[in-house]
Amino acid sequence: MPSQLQDSRLWLPEGINSLTPREGGEYVLYWIQVTQRAVDNFALEYAIEQANKLGLPVLVYFSLRPDYPWASDRFHTFMLEGVVDMAAGFAARGIQFVHFLDQREQVEGVDHHANLKALASRAALVVTDWFPTFIMPRQLRQLRDSVDAPVVAVDSACVVPAQSLEKAYSGARHIRPALMEHLDNWLQPVPNESPDVTTPIALPFEPTIVTAENIPDLVAGCPIDHTVPPAIGWTGGTRAAEERLAWWIENGLPRYLERNDPNVDATSKMSPYFHFGQIAVHRVLLAARAAGHKEQYDKFLDETLTWRELAFNLCRFDPKHRTTSAIPEWARKELANGEDDPREALYTDDELEYARTGDPLWNAAQRSYLHHGWMHNYMRMLWGKSVIAWTDNAADALRILEHLNNKYSLDGRDPSSYGGMLWCFGKFDRPFYRRPIYGTVRYMSLKAAKGKFDVGRYIESMEGGLLEGER
Ligand SMILES: Cc1cc2nc3c(=O)[nH]c(=O)nc-3n(C[C@H](O)[C@H](O)[C@H](O)COP(=O)(O)OP(=O)(O)OC[C@H]3O[C@@H](n4cnc5c(N)ncnc54)[C@H](O)[C@@H]3O)c2cc1C
């Protein structure tokens, strides 16, 4: 077994106790759901390792269905740009990669999993990605129930395998020592072994060939939300991730201590690439560490390791992380007590979605999601906190935040989405001074932002064309 790939990265779906390969299997199938890359991928490494033991080839399958929640041109485009890089990356490693873009409507009789099932029925073993939120936990159960071959999910998302942490942590300062304790063991380059057998496998369906040029047409043909366009300023895929990483190491990392100023391009902007697995967190951390800015690296490590993996820990241990039950009891009570406090304004879902509140800074932040598919961390905190004061109660605030975050942000639908949103409601935080509406839940003021950074400049930077709903 490669040195890094220890048992704690393997997740056996409930009810599966053995990974004894199915006899007569023609290959090891790796079904990519999350880790959309051809290198530095523990699930792939496990598949190669098992295939080499069995003297079989590896077949990698990635399909895009039209029916996942919030499916839109934005996410489809970003992932298809990633498919171009995956196709090149797998070809370079001599591994057969198959993509299928499912453009069929969700109607009776259409089984969006038919190709996967057909491929799995010929496999000795099925390997997929582990992910503790969005549609992945359900998809893993469905896969287990619909195939004969043993199924295993592999954690390529976390640096310290999520499974090695045996309890839920209530805050950064509690999980940090647990993550740091064995970090040197885990933060190592990911092995990229070669497959021994590369015999081509005949496919039971016609794969989709994706090129940079045909992506707009492919996306236009999908029954998805065409009102959310590709994000301005972003290109998906491992190559774009590598380019941004190289730029950031040179220009952003040295300024990382200025990361709370949304006008400074100091943060890595790796979150969309992490979310879609287009670059390994390992790769980014090792590159940042090697660059030699110790103080900046330590802060970056704290965000990327502590805060990110705290969010994975939350989603893993709390299946209700999409609801207010994930808010700590003290904070839930405080917010409930504040429900009758007078509000300066109550906005409708549409007014929030299309950036039509009375606050230009908040509107600019929302426009950052609408158009750019990404928002600066400091603005996300202000953005989330403000909505608590503009809605009737915490449940309503969380509902609309989740919708806006996950519909528009490239990095949405992620454990960090729920870690970040719930933080606005007091999760992972402590009580502060009492105020109306928020009680002792930490308050952040849009008005006070003026003293912290150039608000006018930020608002200006979010000017631009309008989406349909904004007009
Ligand atoms: C209301 C709200 C919503 C958020 N929604 C998301 C989301 O949908 N997806 C998402 O990835 N992050 C979310 N965050 C966390 C954070 O804002 C983003 O991860 C960060 O802004 C991404 O930019 P970056 O990659 O340049 O960050 P960097 O500062 O370069 O940090 C590197 C990486 O560390 C991780 N990270 C940084 N801050 C946090 C954090 N507070 N919590 C968890 N992980 C963190 C991310 O993976 C990030 O890419 C949210 C935060 C808030 C307050």
The ligand as an ORCA input file, in Angstrom:
! r2SCAN-3c Opt
* xyz 0 1
  C     -21.129     32.830      5.151
  C     -19.934     32.053      4.664
  C     -20.089     31.171      3.606
  C     -19.001     30.438      3.148
  N     -19.184     29.566      2.114
  C     -18.148     28.815      1.674
  C     -18.327     27.886      0.619
  O     -19.426     27.743      0.090
  N     -17.259     27.147      0.225
  C     -16.022     27.313      0.787
  O     -15.077     26.631      0.382
  N     -15.827     28.182      1.800
  C     -16.844     28.938      2.252
  N     -16.635     29.826      3.270
  C     -15.298     29.899      3.901
  C     -14.326     30.917      3.268
  O     -14.966     32.147      3.129
  C     -13.799     30.459      1.920
  O     -13.300     29.151      2.018
  C     -12.656     31.353      1.415
  O     -13.114     32.671      1.310
  C     -12.188     30.855      0.064
  O     -11.255     31.737     -0.484
  P      -9.733     31.332     -0.676
  O      -9.650     30.005     -1.324
  O      -9.067     32.460     -1.346
  O      -9.268     31.225      0.850
  P      -7.805     31.177      1.483
  O      -7.722     32.242      2.514
  O      -6.756     31.151      0.467
  O      -7.838     29.808      2.301
  C      -7.403     28.577      1.737
  C      -8.487     27.533      1.892
  O      -8.825     27.345      3.254
  C     -10.199     27.004      3.367
  N     -10.884     28.000      4.189
  C     -10.559     29.306      4.328
  N     -11.389     29.904      5.204
  C     -12.250     28.951      5.623
  C     -13.339     28.944      6.529
  N     -13.675     30.037      7.217
  N     -14.024     27.807      6.714
  C     -13.676     26.687      6.055
  N     -12.646     26.617      5.189
  C     -11.953     27.738      4.975
  C     -10.779     27.013      1.955
  O     -10.741     25.704      1.464
  C      -9.796     27.901      1.216
  O      -9.747     27.647     -0.164
  C     -17.723     30.577      3.759
  C     -17.582     31.473      4.827
  C     -18.678     32.204      5.273
  C     -18.502     33.144      6.415
*
